[in-house]
Amino acid sequence: MILKEYLLRGLVRSALILTPASLVSQWQEELATKFGLTQFRTTSDSLAQRDPDAFWQEPYLIASLATAKRSPHAERVCLRPFGLVIVDEAHLFLASTAA
């Protein structure tokens, strides 16, 4: 909801969502169906493999954490400024609090 509000107000012109690989498609689907945000490209897109430079220049991205940490992607992630970065790591928090 915060992302949608920031986009509506023009406060964010680029966003990166980092999530476990198993949730990349779910994030894309839920952003599209629940918030009408259809402009997000994902690391599942063929562009990410074909042309990493072009992929990482897209304004709205959903990337798996594993892909973003790997070469050649890691360098591009670190060099690029984003208006907003969301990191989905709730599963790690839940696992550590359950112990």
Secondary structure, DSSP 8 states (H G I E B T S, - for coil): -HHHHHHHTT--S-EEEEE-GGGHHHHHHHHHHHH-----EETTSHHHHH-HHHHTTSSEEEEEHHHHHSTTHHHHHHHS--SEEEE--HHHHHHHHH-
